[in-house]
Amino acid sequence: QEFHQTPELSFEEEKTAQRLAEELRRVGATVTERVGGFGVVALLDNNSGGTEESGKVLMLRTDLDALPVAEQTGLPYASQVRVRDKRGATVGVMHACGHDVHMTNLVGVARYLAEHRDQWSGTVVFIGQPAEERGAGAEAMLADGLFQRFPRPDYALAFHVASDLPTGAIGYHPGYAMANVDSVDITVKGRGGHGAAPETTIDPVVIAARLILDLQTIVSREIKPIEPAVVTVGSIHGGSKHNVISNQCHLQLTVRSYTAAVRKQLHEAIRRKASAAAASANAPEPDVKISEGTPSLYNDPELMARVVTTLEHTMGKENVILVSPSMGGEDFSLYGKAGVPICMMRLGAVDKQRLDQYQQKGQPPPSLHSPLFYPDAEEALSTGIEAMVTAVIELLPPSGST
């Protein structure tokens, strides 16, 4: 509840990072702050004996940042935080993606491991990562020497809450589980003038309208139907008055895929469509900028199979569920791209009774990023801490175990 009430936006997680660092110091971890911004790295060492697994390093990661969403849950501990964003607008701030649960889960696991050193052996590296929502925190920590300044992990694990899974359940998907995510900004250029004399202008709003429709054909007509891909125009801004044709119109897109080949194909097609729309109106070449890219998340199949097997044994097969891949993005993928086998699983976050109520009403439950989303935290954490501790003990067994 403390984390939930005090959210901070990406790249601004100073107090959140300090609070997490404080909890990790309390369990005896060696803590380094301000890695890649407000990133936290905490080492809990428990090396002894000479088994094959002795000396292994396991990284457990949580994200720290919240979203610019004004909370509408009605919870007694709902966030009341309001800040000014980069545009100068006042926005609400909320842990609408469950990072408050992720942080608390990590603290619970750290407490357990510190108190039960006889159950595991090796080194656990706890990571508090900033700016996940911007797809930039993992990259910043890696660029700041995460795998050079600290022990390089043999494995890396993370959980992410799921708004459509009941508490008590863990979801998994080996291989590609989350998408490449790119933000694309297109500035369509024209020639402004009077709305009553369109023949003297080049109308960028009309060009943008044509382009929006053309973009829809990329997925439907250029990408193989068996290849997942998304091109969504999330924002369009052009003009300032009823009777004024503007000089330009700005589009913002989110573009998603799994494979590198499809990602490249999407980028090339967007640039081509934008150029063609402009050329059809004899307009200047548009500006197309691709940014905030996050690569697809690939769960190491061998590592995931090992974790799933032990969770099925401990928690019951009925509670460990194979789920579909998602077109959402996660920069946890970058640790895998850096050569570390990774495994991200989904943590059921909503009580089954509450999920059933939504179903009876014919409504989907509030999704992540919704101002109405909230986790049933105690139940979710009970499962999450047990599951992550179980995975740690499997991957870092105690000295002398077989």
C-alpha positions, 0 to 999 in steps of 0.5 A: 500500500505504501508503494501504491500510494507514492508512485513516481513516473519513469526516470523520476523514481528517486524515492521509490528506489530509496525505499526499495534499497532500504528494505534490501539493506535490512535483509543484509544485501549489499546495495548499490544505488543510482545504476543507470539512473535510479536503478538499484542492485542488491547482492545477497551472497550465500556461497558455500560447499562445492556442488555443481550448482554452487557459485551460480548467480540468479538475477531477480528483477522488479520495475519501479516506475508508475504511469501518468494515469489518474486512479479511479479505483476508490481504494482507501489507499488509492494514489492521490499523486499529481505532477506536471509532465514535460508539457506542463500539464498536470497528470495523475500518477498511478501504479496501473501496471502492478509494479507496486506488487512486483516490488513488494514481491521482491522484498518478500522473496529477499526476506525469505531467502535471508532467513532461510540460507540453508535452503539455497546456495549461490548469489542472488542479484536483486534488481530494481529497474527504472523506466520500464514503461518507457522501454529504457530502464534495462538499456540504461542499467546495462549501459552503466555496466550492470553485467560488468560491475556486478556478478553476471547472472546465469539466469534471470527471472521476473514476474508480471501481474496479469489482470485476466488470471485469478490469484493463485495462478501462474501463467507461462509461455516458452519462446516468444512471449511478448512483442517488439515494440516501437514508437513511430512519429510521422510529421506530414507536411503540407502548405497552409492557408485559408480553408475557403481556398483549398486549391492554394494549399496542400492539406496535411490533414487529408494526406494524414487521413489517407495515410492512416487507411493505407497503414492498415493494409500493411498487416492485412496485405503485406505481412504473412497471416501467421506472423503477429503484427500490429500497426496502431495510430494512437494519436493524430494532431493537426490544425488549430481552427475551423477555417485554417488549413495547417502546415503539418499534421502529426501522427503517433503510432505503436508498432508491434511484432515478434521477429526481427524480419517482420519488425524490419518489414513494418518499418520499411512499409511505414516509411514507404506508405508515408512517402507515397501519401505525400507524393500523391498530393505533391507534398514535401517528404514527411518526417518519420522517426522511430524511437523507444524500441523494445525487442521482443521477449524470448523466454528461454525454453529450457529455463522455463521448463525447469521452473514450470516443472518445479512450480507444478510439483509445488503448487499443483499443475492446475495452478500453473497455466500455459497462456497465449503470447501477448503483443505487449512489450517488456524491456526485461527482454534486453537482459536476454539479448545480452546473453542471459537466459531469461524467464518472465512469468505472469502472476494472477492478480485478480480474485476469481470471484471478482473475475466471475462478476465481470464475466456475469456482467458481460464485461472484461476486467479492467486491463493493466494501464486502466485507471480502474485496475487494482490487484488483490494484493495479499492473495497475489503476493502469497502466490508470487512469493512462494512461486519465486522462492520455489524457483530460486531454490530449484535454480540455486539448490543448497550445497550437498543436495542432489 
